[in-house]
Amino acid sequence: MSWQTLRKPVLLGMLMLAAAALAVAATPTKRIAAANSKIDLETTIPREFGDWKIDTTIIPLQVSPDVQAKLDKIYDQTLARTYVNAAGERVMLSIAYGGDQSDAMQVHRPEVCYPAQGFEVIKEAVGTFATEYGSLPVKRLMAVMGRRHEPITYWVTIGDQATYVGLRQKLAQLRYGLTGRIPDGMLIRVSSIDVDEVGAYSLQEEFLRVLLRSLPPAERERMTGRLAA
């Protein structure tokens, strides 16, 4: 068989090998979480701050066993608490942290979690939450089940960046992937039971501002990412 006959399949094979090598080289392998100090949500988030303290009489929304099994695969740590202030106002806080937020480990969104518990999400909107450290991209939902109305505010972090869920989240993951790094991530959610969604969102923002102010800078940045002032 002549070289002319063999050349095309040989070149094709070489191109296939080169593509495979590039794919392996481009696969993220370095976990950011391994280089950072280990986070412990239970001790990082204070039990009391400002006018807020844990209310042990109310348990935040509990997920079903099948949903919990999925969360255990996605996240390394979760935290769920209800806080109350001197006026008797309550805010539920939920935080989930995962050391791997690549495509294989997607953030579990309230838009999925709440309907799985029997809620109907009747409103969704993206916006920003202005803190004294910079603005956070947040999503706000209204979840309803019977007479229970639960306004929700949440955001996610991918590595050192807070981002909207969806395309921007994917782009943030891709940027890390192109550098060979696997980002960690966090989902921070607050909610309250209130038919007055405007008042509820205002209360949630007040709660979050006091919480962020109570954290050391490094721990605060783990929750918010690096914010532009």
C-alpha positions in Angstrom: 0.0 0.0 0.0 1.4 3.4 -1.0 2.1 6.3 1.2 -0.5 8.3 -0.7 -3.1 5.7 0.3 -2.0 5.7 3.9 -1.5 9.4 4.4 -5.2 10.3 4.9 -6.0 7.8 7.6 -2.7 8.4 9.4 -3.3 12.2 9.4 -6.8 11.6 10.6 -5.6 9.4 13.4 -3.0 12.0 14.4 -5.6 14.7 14.5 -7.9 12.5 16.7 -5.0 11.8 19.1 -4.2 15.5 19.3 -7.8 16.4 20.0 -7.9 13.8 22.7 -4.7 15.1 24.3 -6.1 18.7 24.2 -9.3 17.6 25.8 -7.4 15.9 28.6 -5.2 19.0 29.0 -8.2 21.2 29.2 -10.0 19.2 31.8 -10.0 21.0 35.1 -8.1 19.1 37.8 -7.1 21.5 40.5 -9.7 22.2 43.2 -9.7 25.7 44.5 -11.2 24.4 47.8 -8.0 22.4 48.4 -6.0 25.6 48.4 -8.3 27.6 50.6 -8.8 27.3 54.4 -11.5 24.9 55.3 -14.9 26.4 56.0 -17.1 25.3 58.8 -20.6 26.8 58.4 -21.7 25.8 61.8 -19.0 27.9 63.5 -18.5 30.6 60.8 -22.1 31.8 60.9 -22.7 33.3 64.4 -25.7 32.2 66.4 -26.3 35.8 67.5 -25.5 39.0 65.7 -26.9 42.5 66.2 -30.5 42.2 67.2 -30.8 38.7 65.8 -30.5 35.3 67.5 -31.5 31.7 66.7 -35.1 30.9 67.2 -35.2 27.2 68.2 -39.0 27.0 68.1 -39.2 27.1 64.3 -37.4 24.6 62.0 -36.7 25.8 58.4 -38.1 24.0 55.4 -37.0 20.4 55.5 -36.5 18.7 52.2 -37.7 15.2 51.3 -35.3 12.2 51.6 -34.8 12.0 47.9 -34.0 15.7 47.5 -31.7 15.4 50.6 -29.8 12.6 48.9 -29.2 14.8 45.9 -28.0 17.7 48.1 -25.6 15.3 49.9 -24.0 14.6 46.5 -23.8 18.2 45.5 -22.7 19.9 48.8 -20.1 19.2 51.4 -21.9 21.2 54.1 -25.4 22.7 54.6 -26.7 25.0 57.3 -30.4 25.8 58.1 -31.4 28.2 60.9 -34.3 30.5 61.8 -33.4 33.8 63.4 -35.7 36.1 65.4 -35.2 39.8 66.5 -36.6 41.7 69.5 -39.7 42.7 67.4 -40.5 39.0 66.9 -39.7 39.2 63.2 -38.2 36.0 61.8 -35.9 35.2 58.9 -34.9 31.7 57.8 -31.3 31.3 56.6 -30.1 28.4 54.5 -26.5 28.0 53.2 -25.0 25.2 51.2 -21.3 24.8 50.4 -19.8 22.5 47.8 -16.1 22.1 47.1 -16.8 21.2 43.4 -19.1 23.4 41.4 -18.1 22.1 38.0 -20.8 20.9 35.5 -21.0 17.6 37.4 -22.0 19.4 40.6 -24.7 21.9 39.9 -26.0 24.3 42.5 -29.4 23.2 43.7 -31.8 26.1 43.1 -34.9 27.1 45.2 -36.9 27.1 42.0 -36.4 23.3 42.1 -36.3 22.7 45.8 -39.5 24.5 46.8 -41.8 22.9 44.1 -40.4 19.5 45.2 -41.8 20.3 48.7 -45.3 21.2 47.4 -44.8 24.9 46.8 -45.7 26.8 43.7 -43.3 29.5 42.7 -45.6 32.3 41.4 -43.0 35.1 40.9 -39.4 35.2 39.9 -37.2 38.3 39.4 -33.4 39.1 39.3 -32.0 42.1 40.9 -29.2 43.4 43.1 -28.7 43.7 46.8 -26.7 46.8 47.8 -24.4 46.1 50.8 -21.7 48.4 52.2 -19.1 46.2 50.6 -20.6 46.3 47.1 -23.7 45.0 45.2 -24.7 41.4 45.0 -26.6 39.8 42.1 -29.6 38.1 43.7 -32.8 36.4 42.6 -36.1 36.9 44.4 -39.0 34.4 44.4 -42.4 34.1 45.9 -43.3 30.6 46.9 -46.8 29.7 47.9 -48.3 26.6 49.5 -51.9 27.0 50.7 -52.0 30.1 52.9 -48.2 30.1 53.4 -46.5 32.8 51.3 -42.7 32.7 51.5 -40.7 35.5 49.8 -37.2 34.2 49.1 -33.9 36.0 48.3 -30.8 34.0 47.2 -27.5 34.2 45.4 -24.7 31.8 44.5 -21.0 32.1 44.4 -18.7 30.3 42.0 -15.1 30.5 43.3 -14.5 34.1 44.3 -17.4 35.5 42.2 -21.1 36.0 43.0 -23.2 35.5 40.0 -26.7 35.0 38.7 -27.8 31.4 38.2 -28.0 30.3 34.6 -25.8 31.4 31.7 -23.6 33.7 33.9 -23.0 30.8 36.3 -22.0 28.6 33.4 -19.6 31.3 32.1 -18.0 31.6 35.5 -17.5 27.9 35.7 -16.0 27.9 32.2 -13.6 30.7 33.0 -12.2 28.6 35.9 -12.2 25.5 33.7 -10.0 27.1 31.1 -7.4 27.7 33.7 -7.5 24.1 34.9 -9.2 24.9 38.2 -12.4 23.5 39.6 -14.3 26.2 41.6 -16.0 25.7 44.9 -19.4 27.3 45.4 -22.0 28.4 47.8 -25.7 29.1 47.8 -27.1 31.6 50.3 -30.8 31.8 50.8 -33.0 33.8 53.1 -36.8 33.7 53.4 -39.6 34.7 55.6 -43.3 33.9 55.9 -45.2 37.1 54.9 -47.8 38.1 52.3 -46.2 41.5 52.1 -43.3 40.7 49.8 -41.9 44.2 49.7 -41.7 44.3 53.5 -40.3 40.8 53.5 -37.5 41.6 51.1 -36.7 44.8 53.0 -36.4 42.8 56.3 -34.3 40.1 54.6 -31.8 42.7 53.3 -31.6 44.3 56.8 -30.9 40.8 58.2 -28.2 40.1 55.6 -26.5 43.5 56.1 -26.2 42.9 59.8 -25.0 39.3 59.2 -22.3 40.3 56.7 -21.1 43.1 59.0 -20.7 40.5 61.8 -18.3 38.3 59.8 -14.5 38.7 59.5 -13.5 40.0 56.0 -12.2 36.6 54.8 -15.3 34.8 55.9 -17.6 37.5 54.5 -15.8 37.2 51.1 -16.4 33.5 51.1 -20.1 34.3 51.2 -20.3 37.2 48.8 -17.3 36.7 46.5 -15.1 39.7 45.7 -17.5 42.6 45.3 -16.8 45.8 43.3 -17.5 48.8 45.5 
